[in-house]
Amino acid sequence: MPSIYQQQLGADFYKLHPRIQERLAFSSADNRAFVGEGTMDRVWHGPFYTQPFLRVGLLRNIMFPDAGLNVPFRIENYAYRDPLGRETVTWIRRFTFPEHVRCFDATMIRSATRDRIVDYLGTHQHLAVDIDLAVTERGGLRLRSGEQRFYEGRVKFRFPMLFSGLAEVEEWYDDAAACYRIQVEVRNKLFGKLFGYHGSFQPAWRELAAADIPAYALPVRHESRE
């Protein structure tokens, strides 16, 4: 079964570096998981006035108000079929600071209706974000966030871009250093740069059935609206 990234990129998927292809080609049918461990050279946040914005993110594992150098990092990607039958990939990120571990979690699906990847941020899938994918010159994958929608019960609305974070992410493989590298920047049109990090990690593949995916890697609720 093609992964959601293969489906979305089509022929462009094969322009990715082979190690990036390997990383993104697995689906729920493969019964395997990607776990990467490494170090973020720098985790940063914007000026003091961005702190309230970032602290709200703590409630649902969406960003956080911490910063540091050489921060231990772990990323876990699991592929499964959610209760709505959608092919889903988790992005579970852990940053270990001296006093606590911070989380930045999301689940991604491919929406045929929207013809793009939809990223549900946080633990409860309240915020659905359109993601545009592109292959970079060095064979990496660039992800850029677009329209954002909030869903909770009967409440639904487009999240005003003036009050939301626009993310740009690039992940690539460094042949010289034999590692994966990642760079993330989240900014706001009004407040400027909010949050970001960059660093590297090494992969470890694990054989894992969908039923054995750890509970912390799954959302508390699944949102049907895309």
URBEL-V871482 format. One record per residue. N is the residue number from 1. RES is the residue in one letter. PHI is phi in radians with two decimals (none if undefined). OMEGA is omega in whole degrees, 0 to 359 (999 if undefined). Layout:
n | res | phi | omega
N | RES | PHI | OMEGA
N | RES | PHI | OMEGA
//
This chain:
n | res | phi | omega
1 | M | none | 177
2 | P | -1.12 | 177
3 | S | -1.24 | 179
4 | I | -1.12 | 181
5 | Y | -1.35 | 173
6 | Q | -1.09 | 180
7 | Q | -1.08 | 185
8 | Q | -1.30 | 183
9 | L | -1.45 | 181
10 | G | 1.05 | 183
11 | A | -1.09 | 180
12 | D | -1.14 | 179
13 | F | -0.99 | 185
14 | Y | -1.44 | 171
15 | K | -1.55 | 177
16 | L | -1.22 | 173
17 | H | -0.98 | 182
18 | P | -0.93 | 180
19 | R | -1.31 | 174
20 | I | -1.28 | 174
21 | Q | -1.00 | 180
22 | E | -1.01 | 183
23 | R | -1.14 | 188
24 | L | -1.87 | 188
25 | A | -1.60 | 185
26 | F | -1.53 | 181
27 | S | -2.32 | 181
28 | S | -1.09 | 181
29 | A | -1.29 | 186
30 | D | -1.54 | 179
31 | N | 0.91 | 177
32 | R | -2.53 | 182
33 | A | -2.33 | 176
34 | F | -1.82 | 176
35 | V | -2.20 | 179
36 | G | -1.99 | 178
37 | E | -2.30 | 181
38 | G | -3.02 | 184
39 | T | -2.42 | 170
40 | M | -1.55 | 181
41 | D | -1.00 | 179
42 | R | -2.63 | 169
43 | V | -2.04 | 187
44 | W | -2.37 | 173
45 | H | -2.43 | 183
46 | G | -1.33 | 181
47 | P | -1.03 | 186
48 | F | -0.95 | 184
49 | Y | -1.31 | 174
50 | T | -1.56 | 184
51 | Q | -1.02 | 179
52 | P | -1.01 | 179
53 | F | -1.06 | 183
54 | L | -1.25 | 180
55 | R | -1.18 | 174
56 | V | -1.06 | 179
57 | G | -1.09 | 179
58 | L | -1.06 | 184
59 | L | -1.15 | 184
60 | R | -2.27 | 180
61 | N | 1.01 | 176
62 | I | -2.17 | 182
63 | M | 1.10 | 183
64 | F | -2.92 | 188
65 | P | -1.66 | 184
66 | D | -1.79 | 177
67 | A | -2.50 | 179
68 | G | 3.08 | 177
69 | L | -1.99 | 177
70 | N | 0.91 | 183
71 | V | -1.56 | 176
72 | P | -0.99 | 190
73 | F | -2.38 | 176
74 | R | -2.48 | 176
75 | I | -2.24 | 180
76 | E | -2.22 | 176
77 | N | -2.03 | 176
78 | Y | -2.09 | 178
79 | A | -1.94 | 181
80 | Y | -2.73 | 171
81 | R | -1.61 | 181
82 | D | -1.35 | 183
83 | P | -1.05 | 178
84 | L | -1.62 | 178
85 | G | 1.48 | 184
86 | R | -1.58 | 173
87 | E | -1.13 | 188
88 | T | -2.31 | 175
89 | V | -2.22 | 178
90 | T | -1.50 | 171
91 | W | -2.27 | 183
92 | I | -1.81 | 183
93 | R | -2.03 | 180
94 | R | -2.18 | 179
95 | F | -2.05 | 184
96 | T | -1.71 | 175
97 | F | -1.61 | 183
98 | P | -0.96 | 185
99 | E | -1.75 | 183
100 | H | -2.92 | 176
101 | V | -1.81 | 178
102 | R | -1.82 | 186
103 | C | -2.13 | 174
104 | F | -2.47 | 191
105 | D | -2.02 | 178
106 | A | -2.83 | 171
107 | T | -2.25 | 182
108 | M | -2.05 | 171
109 | I | -2.25 | 169
110 | R | -1.88 | 179
111 | S | -1.63 | 176
112 | A | -1.18 | 180
113 | T | -1.11 | 182
114 | R | -1.57 | 181
115 | D | 0.97 | 176
116 | R | -2.89 | 172
117 | I | -1.30 | 173
118 | V | -2.00 | 183
119 | D | -1.88 | 175
120 | Y | -1.58 | 184
121 | L | -1.46 | 173
122 | G | 1.46 | 189
123 | T | -1.47 | 189
124 | H | -2.08 | 180
125 | Q | 0.96 | 177
126 | H | -1.29 | 186
127 | L | -2.01 | 179
128 | A | -1.83 | 186
129 | V | -2.14 | 174
130 | D | -1.26 | 180
131 | I | -2.13 | 173
132 | D | -1.71 | 181
133 | L | -1.89 | 175
134 | A | -2.66 | 177
135 | V | -1.63 | 181
136 | T | -1.51 | 182
137 | E | -1.08 | 181
138 | R | -1.59 | 177
139 | G | 1.43 | 177
140 | G | -1.57 | 178
141 | L | -1.93 | 175
142 | R | -1.87 | 178
143 | L | -2.08 | 177
144 | R | -2.19 | 181
145 | S | -1.46 | 179
146 | G | -2.26 | 184
147 | E | -1.01 | 181
148 | Q | -2.18 | 183
149 | R | -2.26 | 180
150 | F | -1.81 | 179
151 | Y | -2.31 | 173
152 | E | -2.74 | 183
153 | G | 1.02 | 179
154 | R | -1.46 | 181
155 | V | -1.43 | 174
156 | K | -2.70 | 177
157 | F | -2.84 | 172
158 | R | -1.28 | 181
159 | F | -1.29 | 182
160 | P | -1.04 | 183
161 | M | -1.11 | 179
162 | L | -1.12 | 183
163 | F | -1.95 | 183
164 | S | -2.05 | 178
165 | G | -1.69 | 177
166 | L | -1.78 | 187
167 | A | -1.83 | 170
168 | E | -2.26 | 184
169 | V | -2.22 | 170
170 | E | -2.28 | 174
171 | E | -2.18 | 182
172 | W | -2.56 | 179
173 | Y | -1.94 | 180
174 | D | -1.71 | 182
175 | D | -1.10 | 184
176 | A | -1.10 | 181
177 | A | -1.65 | 180
178 | A | 0.93 | 178
179 | C | -2.68 | 172
180 | Y | -1.49 | 176
181 | R | -2.16 | 180
182 | I | -2.46 | 176
183 | Q | -2.42 | 184
184 | V | -2.29 | 173
185 | E | -2.43 | 177
186 | V | -2.05 | 181
187 | R | -2.32 | 178
188 | N | -2.15 | 183
189 | K | -1.06 | 183
190 | L | -1.60 | 188
191 | F | -1.66 | 180
192 | G | 1.46 | 183
193 | K | -1.22 | 182
194 | L | -1.79 | 196
195 | F | -2.94 | 175
196 | G | -3.14 | 178
197 | Y | -2.87 | 173
198 | H | -2.64 | 181
199 | G | 3.03 | 185
200 | S | -2.50 | 178
201 | F | -2.72 | 178
202 | Q | -1.91 | 184
203 | P | -1.61 | 170
204 | A | -2.54 | 179
205 | W | -1.58 | 179
206 | R | -2.26 | 172
207 | E | -1.32 | 187
208 | L | -2.74 | 175
209 | A | -1.32 | 182
210 | A | -0.99 | 181
211 | A | -1.16 | 183
212 | D | -1.77 | 176
213 | I | -1.11 | 183
214 | P | -1.08 | 185
215 | A | -1.05 | 182
216 | Y | -1.15 | 181
217 | A | -1.54 | 182
218 | L | -1.85 | 179
219 | P | -1.18 | 179
220 | V | -1.20 | 177
221 | R | -2.41 | 178
222 | H | -1.95 | 182
223 | E | -1.70 | 181
224 | S | -1.36 | 183
225 | R | -1.38 | 183
226 | E | -1.81 | 999
//
